């Protein structure tokens, strides 16, 4: 299962993205809850690009 969301921050050259993933582990008896990943990125869009 996973979730990912990206948005531009208005009136700035910044972009924010958030992601979550739950990786269930099958066949491993000692873990019954899986592995959780959470990521948050703040991206600066460089103003030095061609239009």
Secondary structure by P-SEA (a helix, b strand, c coil): cbbbbbbbcccccbbbbbbbbbbbbcccccccccbbbbbbbbbbccccccc
